Amino acid sequence: HHFWDSSASPRTKLNTMFSWLGTDDRRKKEPEVFQTVSEGLKKLYKTKLLPLEESYKFHEFHSPALEDADFDNKPMVLLVGQYSTGKTSFIRYLLEQDFPGMRIGPEPTTDSFIAVMHGDTEGVIPGNALVVDPKKPFRKLNAFGNAFLNRFVCAQLPNPVLESISVIDTPGILSGEKQRISRGYDFAAVLEWFAERVDRIILLFDAHKLDISDEFSEVIKALKNHEDKIRVVLNKADQIETQQLMRVYGALMWSLGKIVNTPEVIRVYIGSFWSHPLLIPDNRKLFEAEEQDLFKDIQSLPRNAALRKLNDLIKRARLAKVHAYIISSLKKEMPAVFGKENKKKELIGSLGDIYKRIEREHQISPGDFPNLKKMQDQLQAQDLNKFQPLKPKLLEAVDDMLANDIASLMVLVRQEETQRPNAVVKGGAFDGTLDGPFGHGYGEGAGEGIDEAEWVVARDKPAYDEIFYTLSPVNGKVTGANAKKEMVKSKLPNTVLGKIWKLADIDKDGMLDDEEFALANHLIKVKLEGHELPSELPAHLVPPSKRKIPE
């Protein structure tokens, strides 16, 4: 080391030595500085979390190591559903374009995982080629073997929607027992692998044959710990009558509640996600509103991608810590020489007690522990003597990351979000209904008469005038108190009437003239017909005499 170099002055030597001693302590207090969130996540993962994972065989037990591509990739949406719930049609509906390799039909057609991604030319890349491409986030899928890779492809096409997200179509889940055996690879494990890396999981159900098979509930259970990513679509809802639809919706919420244990109710979107005429058009309005909500949810994914990756890294770090405690406790109990096999059996049998002890000693919540039964099965194949003892340094690094670095990355996440306010998904179905007459609610409710030259309220004004003159107007205006007596007859709550008053009293003088009174009644009618009130009065509803004369 250069600080014993004789040519340097003694003081330099000492300073160098002390600064060298001090770096470790100083490092603890100041979190690292990063330019981008994904660069920060990569570095934290490699320097602080990965060493802990490797030391305690985390990758053999839980989930392969993360790669650069996991941090750099576009948001991904995973579609899961029983066969013929319309998964492939749903993707087609979003893209408004066929994608290579898609097959649609009633019998189980998509028995492959298809990653639908952006590419300059259309084409299909087979699984074996996908898992060697370092730019794609799929390299670690090779662990699932050939039976899986032969059932995995990437469909590439130049579609604007795919510039901001990728969509993953999964094999239809069947209702019988047989295909569980015939798949040849661990279907639930593959889904779990994807669930850990995607931004949104959409479960599709078919409204006119809602049965949740055993395999489906097993699959939903495999998505445990990722409930925050799950949204549910009740598809083909135009194929049943309203009353039946309400029953099906109730049944679905009930079964989901039993499988997915989250404090919040999972959001279910009801609609018909394919471009065919609605069979029963009664609920068109509801379907439109639900679709808009779902689109907004998907469109927000690019904006929230960094936060999602951060959250997933925190989840992973917490599991890795618990895992380290479990592995090192087992190692501690193993005898050095005799009776290894018996001790191993005994330890695996009492793993539940070991969990409880770790829970107490390290104040860890039971929800952070890996599945007991699965862990016991995995331990059978391991040599517990080769496990590592507890290494406090490795755990400290992870604690430091969770306590300090993550907080500073959060600040960066917020900055990145504000710098890219318009990072939303565009193209395909996302553009179809934004503007023009087929935008949500165009020409209906408060939008009625938007394209007409004449003031739309004028049609019914004679009827409103008759009431107006019974309210003893003074100088052509009725007082608030008198107008109120009339308006409460609508039985609308005061909050709504107050909003209507605000919109109708255009000159803000606390009274209504005949035009303002007619407008107030028009807005009451809009609300009674079940439409939303605008937050500001649209230009076409302003009475002609109150319109500003263009200068």
Secondary structure, DSSP 8 states (H G I E B T S, - for coil): -GGG-TTS-HHHHHHHHHHHHHHHHHHHHS----SSHHHHHHHHIIIIIHHHHHHTTHHHHT-----HHHHHS--EEEEEEBTTSSHHHHHHHHHTS--TT----SSS---SEEEEEE-SS-EEEEHHHHTT-TTSTTGGGGGGHHHHHTTEEEEEE--GGGGT-EEEE---B-SSSHHHHHT-S-HHHHHHHHHHH-SEEEEEEETTS----HHHHHHHHHTTT-GGGEEEEEE-GGGS-HHHHHHHHHHHHHHHHHH---SS---EEES--SSS--SSGGGHHHHHHHHHHHHHHHHTHHHHHHHHHHHHHHHHHHHHHHHHHHHHHHHHHS-SSS-HHHHHHHHHHTHHHHHHHHHHHHT--GGGS--HHHHHHHHHTS-GGGS----HHHHHHHHHIIIIIHHHHHHHHHHHHHH-TT----STHHHHTTSSTTSTTTTSGGGTTTT-SS-GGGGGHHHHHHHHHHT--BTTEEEHHHHHHHHGGG---HHHHHHHHHHH-TT-SSEEEHHHHHHHHHHHHHHHTT----SS--GGGS-GGGS----
